[in-house]
Amino acid sequence: MMQGDTNRGGATTSFGFRDVAAGEKSALVRGVFDTVARRYDLMNDLMSGGVHRLWKSALIDQLKPRAGMHLLDVAGGTGDIALRYHDAGGGQVTVLDVNAQMLSVGRDRALDRGVTSGMQWVVGDAETLPLADATLDAYTIAFGLRNVTDMDRALGEARRVLKPGGCFLCLEFSRVVLPLLSGLYDRYSFSVVPALGARITGDADAYRYLVESIRRFPDQAALAGAMRAAGLDRVRVRNLSGGVVAIHAAWRI
């Protein structure tokens, strides 16, 4: 069962290739990121050969930050998207993450770079955002949607907090669309990534979960359908690196 198929009340959801009680997933995910928080960005560089930086730059380019914009970056604990948004001329940004340790890393990075204003760091859940209706100009979530327990609920919350005309952008691992790349990608994901995680963070299981969660996540068309069902409009999908990742964009009308 994929995220978004849960409705609590005894339901199950996926945690990697395992099905777990819906009420247990959030704590399990927090445990994964507690383990890897301090080396999370280093692992992103090593796993992707630095290409994740290009993917995130593409997200920011599509967002088109401006000084009057208020962005909510969900699952953005280490501040990677928020700092890119700031550097691109964006206005206020609220960084929300369920994991306090990831947020601590992000705050430290911002302070190290001399960014002391315009950023708010909030411990919170994507499924129950602590924000009023129709208050945000944009919502981003990069490599975080697959970790929520109920994807449909998270998408509904995204729509709720966006102003009419507000932009939703999701950068997430997706389905490879190039046949020759698919087999190589699978072998790399299941063999190299957990071994690298063990070497760099001391936790192969955390990165085994992350690889498995990618495989359980909806493909491009299914995610686009879920976004429409949540009330988001003008849904567009842009594949990057042959579909290894995709940017899903939509608006609240």
Secondary structure as GFF3:
##gff-version 3
##sequence-region A 1 253
A	DSSP	beta_strand	12	15	.	.	.	ID=ss1
A	DSSP	beta_strand	18	21	.	.	.	ID=ss2
A	DSSP	alpha_helix	22	36	.	.	.	ID=ss3
A	DSSP	three_ten_helix	37	39	.	.	.	ID=ss4
A	DSSP	alpha_helix	40	48	.	.	.	ID=ss5
A	DSSP	alpha_helix	51	63	.	.	.	ID=ss6
A	DSSP	beta_strand	71	74	.	.	.	ID=ss7
A	DSSP	alpha_helix	80	87	.	.	.	ID=ss8
A	DSSP	beta_strand	93	97	.	.	.	ID=ss9
A	DSSP	alpha_helix	100	112	.	.	.	ID=ss10
A	DSSP	beta_strand	119	123	.	.	.	ID=ss11
A	DSSP	beta_strand	136	142	.	.	.	ID=ss12
A	DSSP	three_ten_helix	145	147	.	.	.	ID=ss13
A	DSSP	alpha_helix	151	161	.	.	.	ID=ss14
A	DSSP	beta_strand	162	173	.	.	.	ID=ss15
A	DSSP	alpha_helix	179	187	.	.	.	ID=ss16
A	DSSP	pi_helix	188	192	.	.	.	ID=ss17
A	DSSP	alpha_helix	193	201	.	.	.	ID=ss18
A	DSSP	alpha_helix	204	216	.	.	.	ID=ss19
A	DSSP	alpha_helix	220	229	.	.	.	ID=ss20
A	DSSP	beta_strand	233	240	.	.	.	ID=ss21
A	DSSP	three_ten_helix	241	243	.	.	.	ID=ss22
A	DSSP	beta_strand	245	251	.	.	.	ID=ss23
###
